[in-house]
Amino acid sequence: MSDLKLLDTNKLIYLACPYSDESYDVKLQRYKAANRALAQLSMGGFFVFSPISMCHQAAQDHDLPGDFEYWSDLDLVMLSRCDCLLVLKVEGWNKSYGVVSEIAMAKAMRMPILYFGKEELGIWINKERAKAEKSSIEWRF
């Protein structure tokens, strides 16, 4: 679904973003992308659950696995409590086992699914904030 009206500040958004990769640098870039999206959405007044933002540092600090298989039970429980799935279209999103699985879970729950590139998300939040505050605040992504 692409109806942006599905995102309102009374809904809990599950933020899906690819993570796993052989390269730690790629994982770190994806973690930072998820954090930027989480921050942007939070500044826009939205409630967001971002599994990558929540779990990356704990996995690093305590030698936990970083793959979807390890975290999938938690992800399913959290996704079931959310109102919509927002897929962050960073490189590899459509090939990510985790993201593809989260999309399948959301579809099985008949949950609205939104797809945003980093730039699209920032532009949309800017428009919504400007409408809400009657100003032209620019949130940089």
BELNORUR-V289650 format. One record per backbone hydrogen bond with DSSP energy under -1.0 kcal/mol. CO is the residue of the C=O (numbers start at 1). NH is the residue of the N-H. If there is no record, write none. Layout:
CO&NH / CO&NH
This chain:
3&6 / 4&7 / 8&11 / 12&83 / 12&84 / 13&49 / 14&86 / 16&88 / 23&27 / 24&28 / 25&29 / 26&30 / 27&31 / 28&32 / 29&33 / 30&34 / 31&35 / 32&36 / 33&37 / 34&38 / 35&39 / 36&40 / 37&41 / 38&42 / 39&43 / 40&44 / 41&46 / 42&45 / 47&13 / 49&15 / 50&54 / 51&55 / 52&56 / 55&59 / 56&60 / 57&61 / 58&62 / 59&64 / 67&71 / 68&72 / 71&75 / 72&76 / 73&77 / 74&78 / 75&79 / 76&80 / 79&82 / 84&14 / 85&114 / 86&16 / 87&116 / 88&90 / 90&93 / 92&95 / 96&100 / 97&101 / 98&102 / 99&103 / 100&104 / 101&105 / 102&106 / 103&107 / 104&108 / 105&109 / 106&111 / 107&110 / 112&85 / 114&87 / 116&89 / 117&121 / 118&122 / 119&123 / 120&124 / 121&125 / 122&126 / 123&127 / 124&128 / 125&129 / 126&130 / 127&131 / 128&132 / 129&133 / 130&134 / 130&135
